[in-house]
Amino acid sequence: MTIEESDVQGVLRRVTDDLVNPPTLLEDVRRGGRRRLRRRRAVLAVVCAAVVAVPVGGALHLADDRAAVKVASPLFDEPTRGDLAGDGGYLRQVRQAWRDGARDAGSGVEGDPHVVWAGNTPAGPAAYVAQRTTVTPEVSPAGDRMIGYAAFVEPTAEGPRVMKWETVTDTNDGNSSAVLLGPRRDVLVVLDAGHQVEFSPTFRYAADGRIERTFLPVVFRDGAAVLSVPPQRDRVTVALVRTAASATTIVHVANAAHLLFADRKATPQPRSVTYTLPGAERVWGDTPAAQVGNVYENALAAYVDHGGMHRAGASPHLIVYGATPDGRQLLLESVQYDDDPARAIALLAHAGAPFRPVASGFIDWNAPLPVRLRLPDGQGVLVAAEGAALSYRVGAGEWHDAGRGAALLPADATEVRVTATGGTVSTVQVDP
């Protein structure tokens, strides 16, 4: 999943104004999921879920005088669940750790903190706590209201430690919440929100750059599921989704952003490299970027890590607009997660029709010709090398100029000559 940083910051502003501890790490996030793949980089797939804390089953109604009227909510009012629900000593420690944090932050909470879940894990005893707030401001244009705070409590050598506080809203989209625990962050705790949830411990890339994951059902027991996963401290590979996986069913992992940005450094905005090929105006008009919108969102679904969490890659974000010989719109877009190799996906569509991927592969930015994709139906070979002068020939024939940076070569082209900006000349076979 991926959206622009400005989109992420807008979401954060809407839902985190009243957080006790502002999520400064998330200001650096550019999402790895994808609500809009146009002009985006692959980043943190779940940043929006990461701040909307925990939807609750109850509702918050407003009286005529606009005063908040509380009604029953499972998050605040149901009995504590988990195998430590009856451990009074541990629950007292958890509540005291919560109160200490609330006092230090001046949070504006009321009543007693409620331990929603408390249980043993391979990393040690853990819990999830929620508490109502004294005010209930709107935190989104849709009118969602904040009604409390919630956070996981993790084990440490010094005792229970409250993790990042998050806003609880009065919406109820059935989302769950999860956290990675342990020194190696290899224990995944998922809260039971009454919906089917699936998880995938890791993923891999197919030869053509598509994402391959295997999802398994999460089996809840007494309010939560405790799962063993590969160590996530250096690289977050897990994915959690409500059934079935999509951009809108992501389950929030509370400390994913902290792990992704443990160095607290902002990810530089990937440099955008865009080419519009000769003849593109025949099918795109004068402003191809304005036409793309979300038309091809579903077309790239196989290349998007739904439910995954990623940091932005540093490679250039490549976009190419063109036209095929048979009059279709041609679009190439690159996608990169973390430090993994970037991927190039070529899509075709008749004007007004949905795009579909027709060719894809990995980009080697250190190669003379980083992008080389053969289109189907004899529509040519799409090549790209930033800033380089390109020419091609068929067999032992003459060389033909193909422009600079990117080109759609004839289907029978056999060689490409690449003259880099520094003057280095390389000859590359079209079909290796």
Salt bridges, closest charged atoms under 4 A:
GLU5 OE1 - ARG30 NH2 3.13
ASP77 OD2 - ARG132 NH2 3.56
ASP100 OD1 - ARG103 NH2 2.83
GLU110 OE2 - LYS70 NZ 2.72
GLU138 OE2 - ARG145 NH2 3.76
GLU154 OE2 - ARG161 NH2 2.25
GLU154 OE1 - ARG185 NH1 2.90
GLU166 OE2 - HIS252 NE2 2.76
ASP186 OD2 - ARG184 NH2 3.22
ASP208 OD2 - ARG210 NE 2.79
GLU212 OE1 - ARG204 NH2 2.62
ASP222 OD1 - ARG81 NE 3.93
ASP263 OD1 - ARG311 NH1 3.27
GLU297 OE2 - ARG34 NH1 3.47
ASP305 OD1 - ARG213 NE 2.53
ASP305 OD2 - HIS310 NE2 2.59
ASP326 OD2 - ARG328 NH2 2.90
GLU333 OE2 - ARG40 NH1 2.78
GLU333 OE2 - HIS317 NE2 2.66
ASP338 OD2 - ARG235 NH1 3.64
ASP338 OD2 - HIS310 ND1 2.80
ASP340 OD2 - ARG235 NH2 2.85
ASP377 OD2 - ARG328 NH2 3.30
GLU386 OE2 - ARG271 NH1 2.34
GLU415 OE1 - ARG393 NE 2.56
ASP431 OD2 - ARG374 NH2 2.87
